[in-house]
């Protein structure tokens, strides 16, 4: 297992390098420059000398390839650069915003798994019944309804009509006021978790239907075992492997920043940070956030591989390594 972890960690390097090359040069293809984006209309008042000085200060006067290798060398030492918009090191800005996105992602996953797995099991156990029909209808609506529509409806109904939802834009950190923080995040989490639970429900249902038709399940039932242990202990564990795969992919997406939901509920997370950084041509911040998101994906995929071995002992990475 240790050897497998080392191999996966080494495999991270070319993946991250490829992503860094793509994002570094892609952001520079966008029309405009970071000096103009940073100063806005005041950029027109700069003299050529002042603009050249600013470009030299931020390292923008060098060729793009040279800028890339300078940035890559700094990244190797833990320095992701300096944000021209925030006036702070990129790593500090990311670490300040990341807890919001992490908390939102975890809440969304909890909601999605609670609803999706429960509905998926019930739909499979009561196959072709009204419960199954309800579950499939729920999944269909969840997959068809876009996040921005669900979020807008929640804001209108709960904030404008009933006045339950707190005003957007006054986010409070979890350590300062847990209750207020949860009130701010629960509805964005429901918005994200709703669509996610639909995917989990469909995956759980199809996996459970397949497992419940296996011979060892029929054998367990023929021995007189009650339906509950047959479903939960024998069937569910094997059916969870595709669900874990789905959660790994979705969790990576959520940690990458649910841009639309964070924008609708004005949450200061990674998604809004990346969106604003792109629109403001904050090169260092875009590169840093993208690299950070890519690392999240890789680490989550590695964790998912470990969970496979816990769910199914037949999977052993030690043998393959």
C-alpha angles and dihedrals in degrees: 000000000000090000090050091052091051091049092051091047090053090048088058090070101067090039093053091043091053092049092047092053092049096049095039094058097031093060089053091057090066111101116253132036136259095245092059091043090050097049099032114193090355089069088078090063093059118108119226090255093052092048091048090050092052092048090050091048092053093039093245095127093074126086114275094246091052090047089053095053092045090052092045091052091051091048089055087060094047096261112127093180136254125297111231092200099046097034090224138100110281093234091056092050092049094047090049092054100036098078090062093054093041092052091046091049094049093049090048092050092048091051093045095048094045093053101029100048093043093050092042093054093046092048091051096044092046094039116183092006129120088265090057090047091051091049093051091047090051091051092048093052092044093053095042099047112081120227095244090057094050091045093049092048091050091051093047097046101036101032107028100031106030099018092224098122114078118239114276121246099043099091115172124202119248093240093054101046116358095184094050090044092053091048089055095048106036096078096046086048091052089049092054095035094053096065091037092052089055091058092045091049094053093046093047093047095051093044092048092049090053095046094045089058093056122112095242090058090053089048091052091051092046089057089062099255115159118252095248097062090040092055100037104034103031107025107028096054093058092040092056096071096083088042090055089051090052092048091051093054094043093045089054089051092049093048088049086066128270091235099185096047093045089049094048094049093035094234116168096231137135093273095059090041092056093044093052092043091056094047091048095046090237093165098183093049094048091050093046095047092047092050090048092051092048091053089050090055093049095047093047091051089052091051090049090055090055092049089055089063091051093051096042117027089195087075108083122167090188091070093051093047 
